[in-house]
Amino acid sequence: MGKQCAHAVLTNGNIDVLLCCRIRRLTPRECWRLQSFDDYLFDRARAARVSDTQLYKQAGNAVTVNIVYEIGKRLAEMEKEEGGKNEV
């Protein structure tokens, strides 16, 4: 068997997956998982009868905690460096 390939592509503003030369749109659950949400949170939104369109929007408007953490860390490092330069 050959290796399976999966590549993310952006088509018409949607994130799709290219799997063995066929494009497959990510499900709302997969989008929520990419944003590090637990499945129980997705299940709650689904149980509240939130539409797929809104679930996609919610995932797209989310900010991934890991990314925010790294940005904050780097800003703190930059602030330390700047603090040292301003001292005489």
Phi and psi in degrees as a GROMACS rama.xvg file:
@    title "Ramachandran Plot"
@    xaxis  label "Phi"
@    yaxis  label "Psi"
@TYPE xy
-82.2721  169.22  GLY-2
-72.7487  140.438  LYS-3
-85.1088  145.455  GLN-4
-122.197  146.114  CYS-5
-143.73  122.473  ALA-6
-127.579  138.759  HIS-7
-85.146  136.76  ALA-8
-132.862  152.061  VAL-9
-103.381  119.199  LEU-10
-130.848  122.018  THR-11
50.8972  38.1463  ASN-12
80.5517  -0.886796  GLY-13
-104.055  147.048  ASN-14
-91.7052  122.056  ILE-15
-122.01  165.582  ASP-16
-115.371  130.209  VAL-17
-93.1934  109.035  LEU-18
-120.188  110.266  LEU-19
50.7898  50.7469  CYS-20
68.4528  16.9775  CYS-21
-123.671  135.071  ARG-22
-89.6084  129.892  ILE-23
-126.838  128.166  ARG-24
-73.5174  138.296  ARG-25
-67.4122  144.377  LEU-26
-78.37  160.318  THR-27
-55.8974  -40.2916  PRO-28
-60.3001  -42.3776  ARG-29
-63.5248  -38.4797  GLU-30
-64.1264  -41.4032  CYS-31
-64.7793  -39.1085  TRP-32
-64.8299  -37.5552  ARG-33
-62.1806  -27.3295  LEU-34
-91.2167  10.7321  GLN-35
71.3425  21.5467  SER-36
-79.5857  143.059  PHE-37
-74.0468  152.114  ASP-38
-60.4553  -32.6966  ASP-39
-63.8761  -31.6868  TYR-40
-68.4927  -41.5746  LEU-41
-62.3632  -43.7725  PHE-42
-61.125  -37.0549  ASP-43
-64.8396  -43.8853  ARG-44
-63.8549  -42.0061  ALA-45
-63.7119  -41.0353  ARG-46
-66.1354  -25.9253  ALA-47
-81.7946  8.1737  ALA-48
64.4746  35.0105  ARG-49
-74.6108  134.087  VAL-50
-70.0482  158.745  SER-51
-57.7927  -39.6787  ASP-52
-58.2202  -46.4675  THR-53
-68.1608  -35.3908  GLN-54
-64.0653  -41.0506  LEU-55
-62.7247  -43.6645  TYR-56
-64.0179  -42.0824  LYS-57
-62.147  -42.8592  GLN-58
-65.6265  -40.3623  ALA-59
-68.7955  -29.0372  GLY-60
-89.0756  -5.052  ASN-61
-74.4117  156.72  ALA-62
-116.859  123.949  VAL-63
-69.789  127.253  THR-64
-57.1474  -42.4562  VAL-65
-59.9974  -39.2544  ASN-66
-68.5113  -45.425  ILE-67
-60.9479  -40.7333  VAL-68
-59.5777  -47.6397  TYR-69
-64.1988  -40.2252  GLU-70
-61.901  -45.4793  ILE-71
-61.0365  -41.4147  GLY-72
-60.4232  -44.9935  LYS-73
-70.2942  -35.0399  ARG-74
-64.4228  -39.9807  LEU-75
-63.6874  -40.5914  ALA-76
-62.9092  -42.8925  GLU-77
-63.8642  -39.3148  MET-78
-63.9524  -39.8707  GLU-79
-61.3606  -45.9039  LYS-80
-62.7582  -43.441  GLU-81
-64.5207  -38.2675  GLU-82
-62.258  -37.7229  GLY-83
-70.4052  -31.5819  GLY-84
-75.2344  -29.7916  LYS-85
-80.5497  -15.9116  ASN-86
-76.1212  142.506  GLU-87
